Structures are given as C-alpha cells and as structure tokens.
Amino acid sequence: MKIQTTRFGEIEVADKSIITFNKGIPGFEDDKKYVLVPADASDETPFFFLQSIEAEEVSLFLVDPFTFFKDYDVKLAEQMVERLELEDPADAIVLTTVTVPGEINSATTNLKAPLIINNKKQLGMQIVLDNKSYAIKQPLFQAATGQV
C-alpha cells in the first residue's frame, strides 16, 4: 500500500511491515498503525523513523539505544511480555525516542520509556522502566564518546 507522509512524501509500505500499537503511543493515542523506516538507505544505521500510516505528519525519530549505551538493560514485566505476545526475547526490538534541540550533537534520548516492538507479530508499545538511573533526556553523543 502507498501512504502519504510529511517527511518522506509518498512511500510504499508492505502490509506485513505495519506495526500496531494497540493503545497508541503517549501523546499520539489516536494513531495505532506505524511503519519503521531506516534513517538512511544503509542497513547499518542505528537511527529510524517510526512513521504513522494514519497521520502523515506523525513521525518519531528513534535510535537503537544499545549502540550508544552498552549497559542499557530492559527488563519486561510478565504482563508486558504477554501484551506484546513475545515468545522469544530475540523477537523484541528496543528503540528509544530522540529529541534534537538544534544541532545533532545536542540530541537526547529517552532511556526511561523505550518502545518495544515484537518483530514477529508486529506489535508495539511504549513502557516506562522502573530504573531511576535512566533519564528522559539522556545526552546521546556524550555516551558514545564516554563523556558524562
């Protein structure tokens, strides 16, 4: 199917690539269907856009947090595992939202509330981790250079 987006123009989306967030995403509760688009053409990028297929202007900038935070640890409660229908931890994709306030080197990511996607069932949800050391606005590039 073809969808119209503000960021990418018209794009082709395979039905099997549509990710359903049954309760939406906080702030975007009305949008339930999304597609994951790599930020560049290479498969090597840790950056993605989560593009709504229902609202062309809704596109969230995401990152694979493990690329920048090697010790990042996500523990899902059994209830979350059931809601995502996860049968194997390897089926889970963990991504965090990125905010870029001006320059990219000032980007922050929300380690406190990652998006979890069941890559086999195409189900997703945002969860809030019960870990006080994870910040909502964690500087992204300071982690890569080892600066705090």
N, C-alpha and C positions, 0 to 999 in steps of 0.2 A: 504494500500500500504506500501511497505517497502522502506525506504530511508537509504542511507549510510551517516554517519556523522563522522567527525574527532573526536569529543568529546565523543560521545556515541556509536560509532560503528554502526551496523545496528539496526534500530528501526522500529517498526510498527506504522504507522500513519493512523488514520481514516480520510477519505475524509472530513467529517463534521468538523474536528478539524483544518483544514487548514485555516490560516488567510491570507487574501490578502491585501497587501499594494500596492494600485494601482500606486503610484508614487515611490515605493520603500522607503527606509529609507536613509536619508542623509549619504553619504559615501558608500551606498550599493544600489544604484538606479536600478541596473540591476536585483536584487533579489526581487521578488514581493510576493513569497509564503513562509510562515513560519508556524511553529507549536510551541506552548508554552509547555515547558517541566518543571515540578517542579524540583527544585534543589535537593530535596531528596524525598524519597518514601512517606513521610507523607503528608497529605493534609494541614498540619499546617504551612508549611514553607512560609515565605514572599518572598522567592527568586525563580527565574525562569530563564530558558534559552529560548531565542527566537531563534530557530534553523531554518535556511533556508532549504527548501527542494530542492532548486535548486543548492546551492553551499555548499558542505559538510563541508567546513572549516568555514563558516559564522555562528557564534553562539554568541548572545549578552547576557550578564549577566544582569538580571533585578531584581528589587525589588518593592514590594508594598510600595510606599512612606508613606502611611498613618500609617504604622506600626511604623515608626521612627519619623515622623513629623505630629503630631496630628492636627496642624493648617494649614497644606498644603491645598491649595484651588485652584481648577482648574475650570476656567470659559471658556466655549467654545463659540466662536462666532457662530452666526446662520449659517454662511456658513460652518463651520466645522461640526456642527450638521447634516446639510444636506448631506455633502460629506460622513459622516460616516453612514448615514441613521439611525440615532438614533431616536427612537420613545419614549423611556423611559430612563431617566438618570441612572436607575438601570442596564441597559444593558451595560453601559460603564465600562470597566476595565482600570484603570490608572496604568501604570508602568513606572519606570524610569531606565535608564541605570546605571550600576555600573562599576566603574573602581577600580581595586585592584592593586596598585603600590607596590607590595611586600607582606607585611603582611596584613591579612584581616582587622585588626583593623585600618589600614590606608585607607580603602576603602572610595571612594567618590561616590556621585550620582548626576545626572544631573536633578535638580529640575526645571531648566529653560525650558527644552524641553522634556516633558513626551511623552510616547507612549500611545495613546488612542485606545482601541480596542472595537468595537461593538461586544459583546459576542453572540448576536443572529444572526447577519448577517455575522460574521467572517470577518469584515473589520477593517483595522487599518491604523493609520497614526501618524507621529510624528509632534507635534505642538510646537511652541515657544510661551511661555506665556509672556504677557506684564506686568510683575511684577518684578520690579527692585530688590526686596529683595530675589528673588530666584537665587541661584548660579548654575553655570555649574558644579563646583566641590565642592559640599557641603559635608563636612565630615559626614559620615553615622553614625558611632557609637558614636560620641560625642553627637549627638541628643538623642540617647537612654539613655545616662547617664545624660543628662541635661547640659553637659559642652558646652561652646561656644568657 
